[in-house]
């Protein structure tokens, strides 16, 4: 399961609605796509003509030490996003190191019924634009 398609759809819709592109933002944060999901996100967007590499970081990748911890694809998207938003991003916005950030919280809509039936797990992505 990867949540990257939900993040890609949300980001593409935002760029289309606002007539903006990645270069208009300091960085695009997601969380928690992990290593595989981050690569998938960039590949999906590239197929649509959007180059996100170099302007993207993933909250899950930022809080785990993948060399020292056996985290595989990361942790909770909501937990990773909240941790990085409160500990890093808001601080960097307040001191002027960042000015215009896209923050894309990602998650799986888990259900014991869906998982028990062997069905795919739907995912979701919410985007906010943080400006200092």
N, C-alpha and C positions, 0 to 999 in steps of 0.2 A: 504494500500500500504506500502510495506517496501522495502528499498533499500539494505537491507542486502544481498540478493543473488548476486547482482552485486559486492559488496565488497568482499564477500566470493570467488567468481569466480576469481577476480583479484588477491587476496592474494594467493589463491591456485596455480594459474598460475605462479606467481612470485616465490613462494617457489620451484615449480617444475623446472622452468627455471634456477634459481640460485643455486639449490641444498642446500637451507638453510631451517631453521626452526625458530619458534618464539624465541627460546633461543639464537639465533645469534644476536638478536636485543635488545636494551634497552627497547623499547616500540613500539607498533603499534598504531598509532592514526587514528581514522576515524572521519568523521564529515559530516553531523549530522545524525547519526542513531537513536539517542535518546535511551531511556531505553529499549523499546521493540526491536528495531532494533539491539542494541548491544547484547542483550541476544540471539536474533535469529542468528546473525553472529557467536557468540561463539558456538551455538548449531550446525549450519551448518558445521563449521570447525571441530568440534569434531566428527561428523559423518564420516569425511574424515581422522580421526586420528590426527588432529592438535588441541592441547590444547592452546587456546589463553588467557583464563582467567588468570588474574594476570600480563599479558603483554599487555593489551589493555586498551585504554581510548578513549572516544568519545568527540570530540570538543564541540558538542552541550551540552552534559552533564556537561562539564567543565565550560561553561559560564552562565548557567542558575541556579537559585536557585529553584529547583523543589518544595521545601516546601513553599516558599513565592510567587512564580510566577505560574500562571496557563498556563504552556507552553505545556502540553500534550506531544507530540512527539518531541518537539524542534522547530527549526527554519530552516533557509536556510543553506544547507550543505556548499555552497561556502562561505557564510558570516561567519559561525562558524569556518570553516577551516582557512580562512584568518586571522580572529581575533586571534585565538589561536596560529597559526604559528608565526605571527608577535609579539604578546605580550608575549609569553611564550617559545615556542619551540626553535626558533632561538637564544634567549638569553641563554637558558640552553645549547645549543650546543656550543655557543661561550665561555662560562665560564667553559666548561668541565664537567657539570653535566650529560649531555647526549653525547653519542659518535656515536651511530648508530641507526637511527630511520626510521621506515617505516611510511610514511604519505600517507593516502588513502583518497583523497577527493571524496566525494560521492554526487550524485544529481539525481534529477528526470528530465527527458526530457519532460517537460510539453508542451502541445499543447492544445489550446482551441478546436480544431477540434477533437482530440482524446478524451479529457474529455467529450465533448458534445455528442460524439457517444457512450459513456459508455464503451469504450475500456480500457484495462489495460494501465498503464502509464509505459513506459520503464524507466529504471534507468541505471546509469553509475557510474563507479569508476575508478579513475586515481591514480596510485601509484608512489611515488618517494621515493628513499632511500637517506636520509640525513645523511652525515657522517662528523664528525668534525676531 
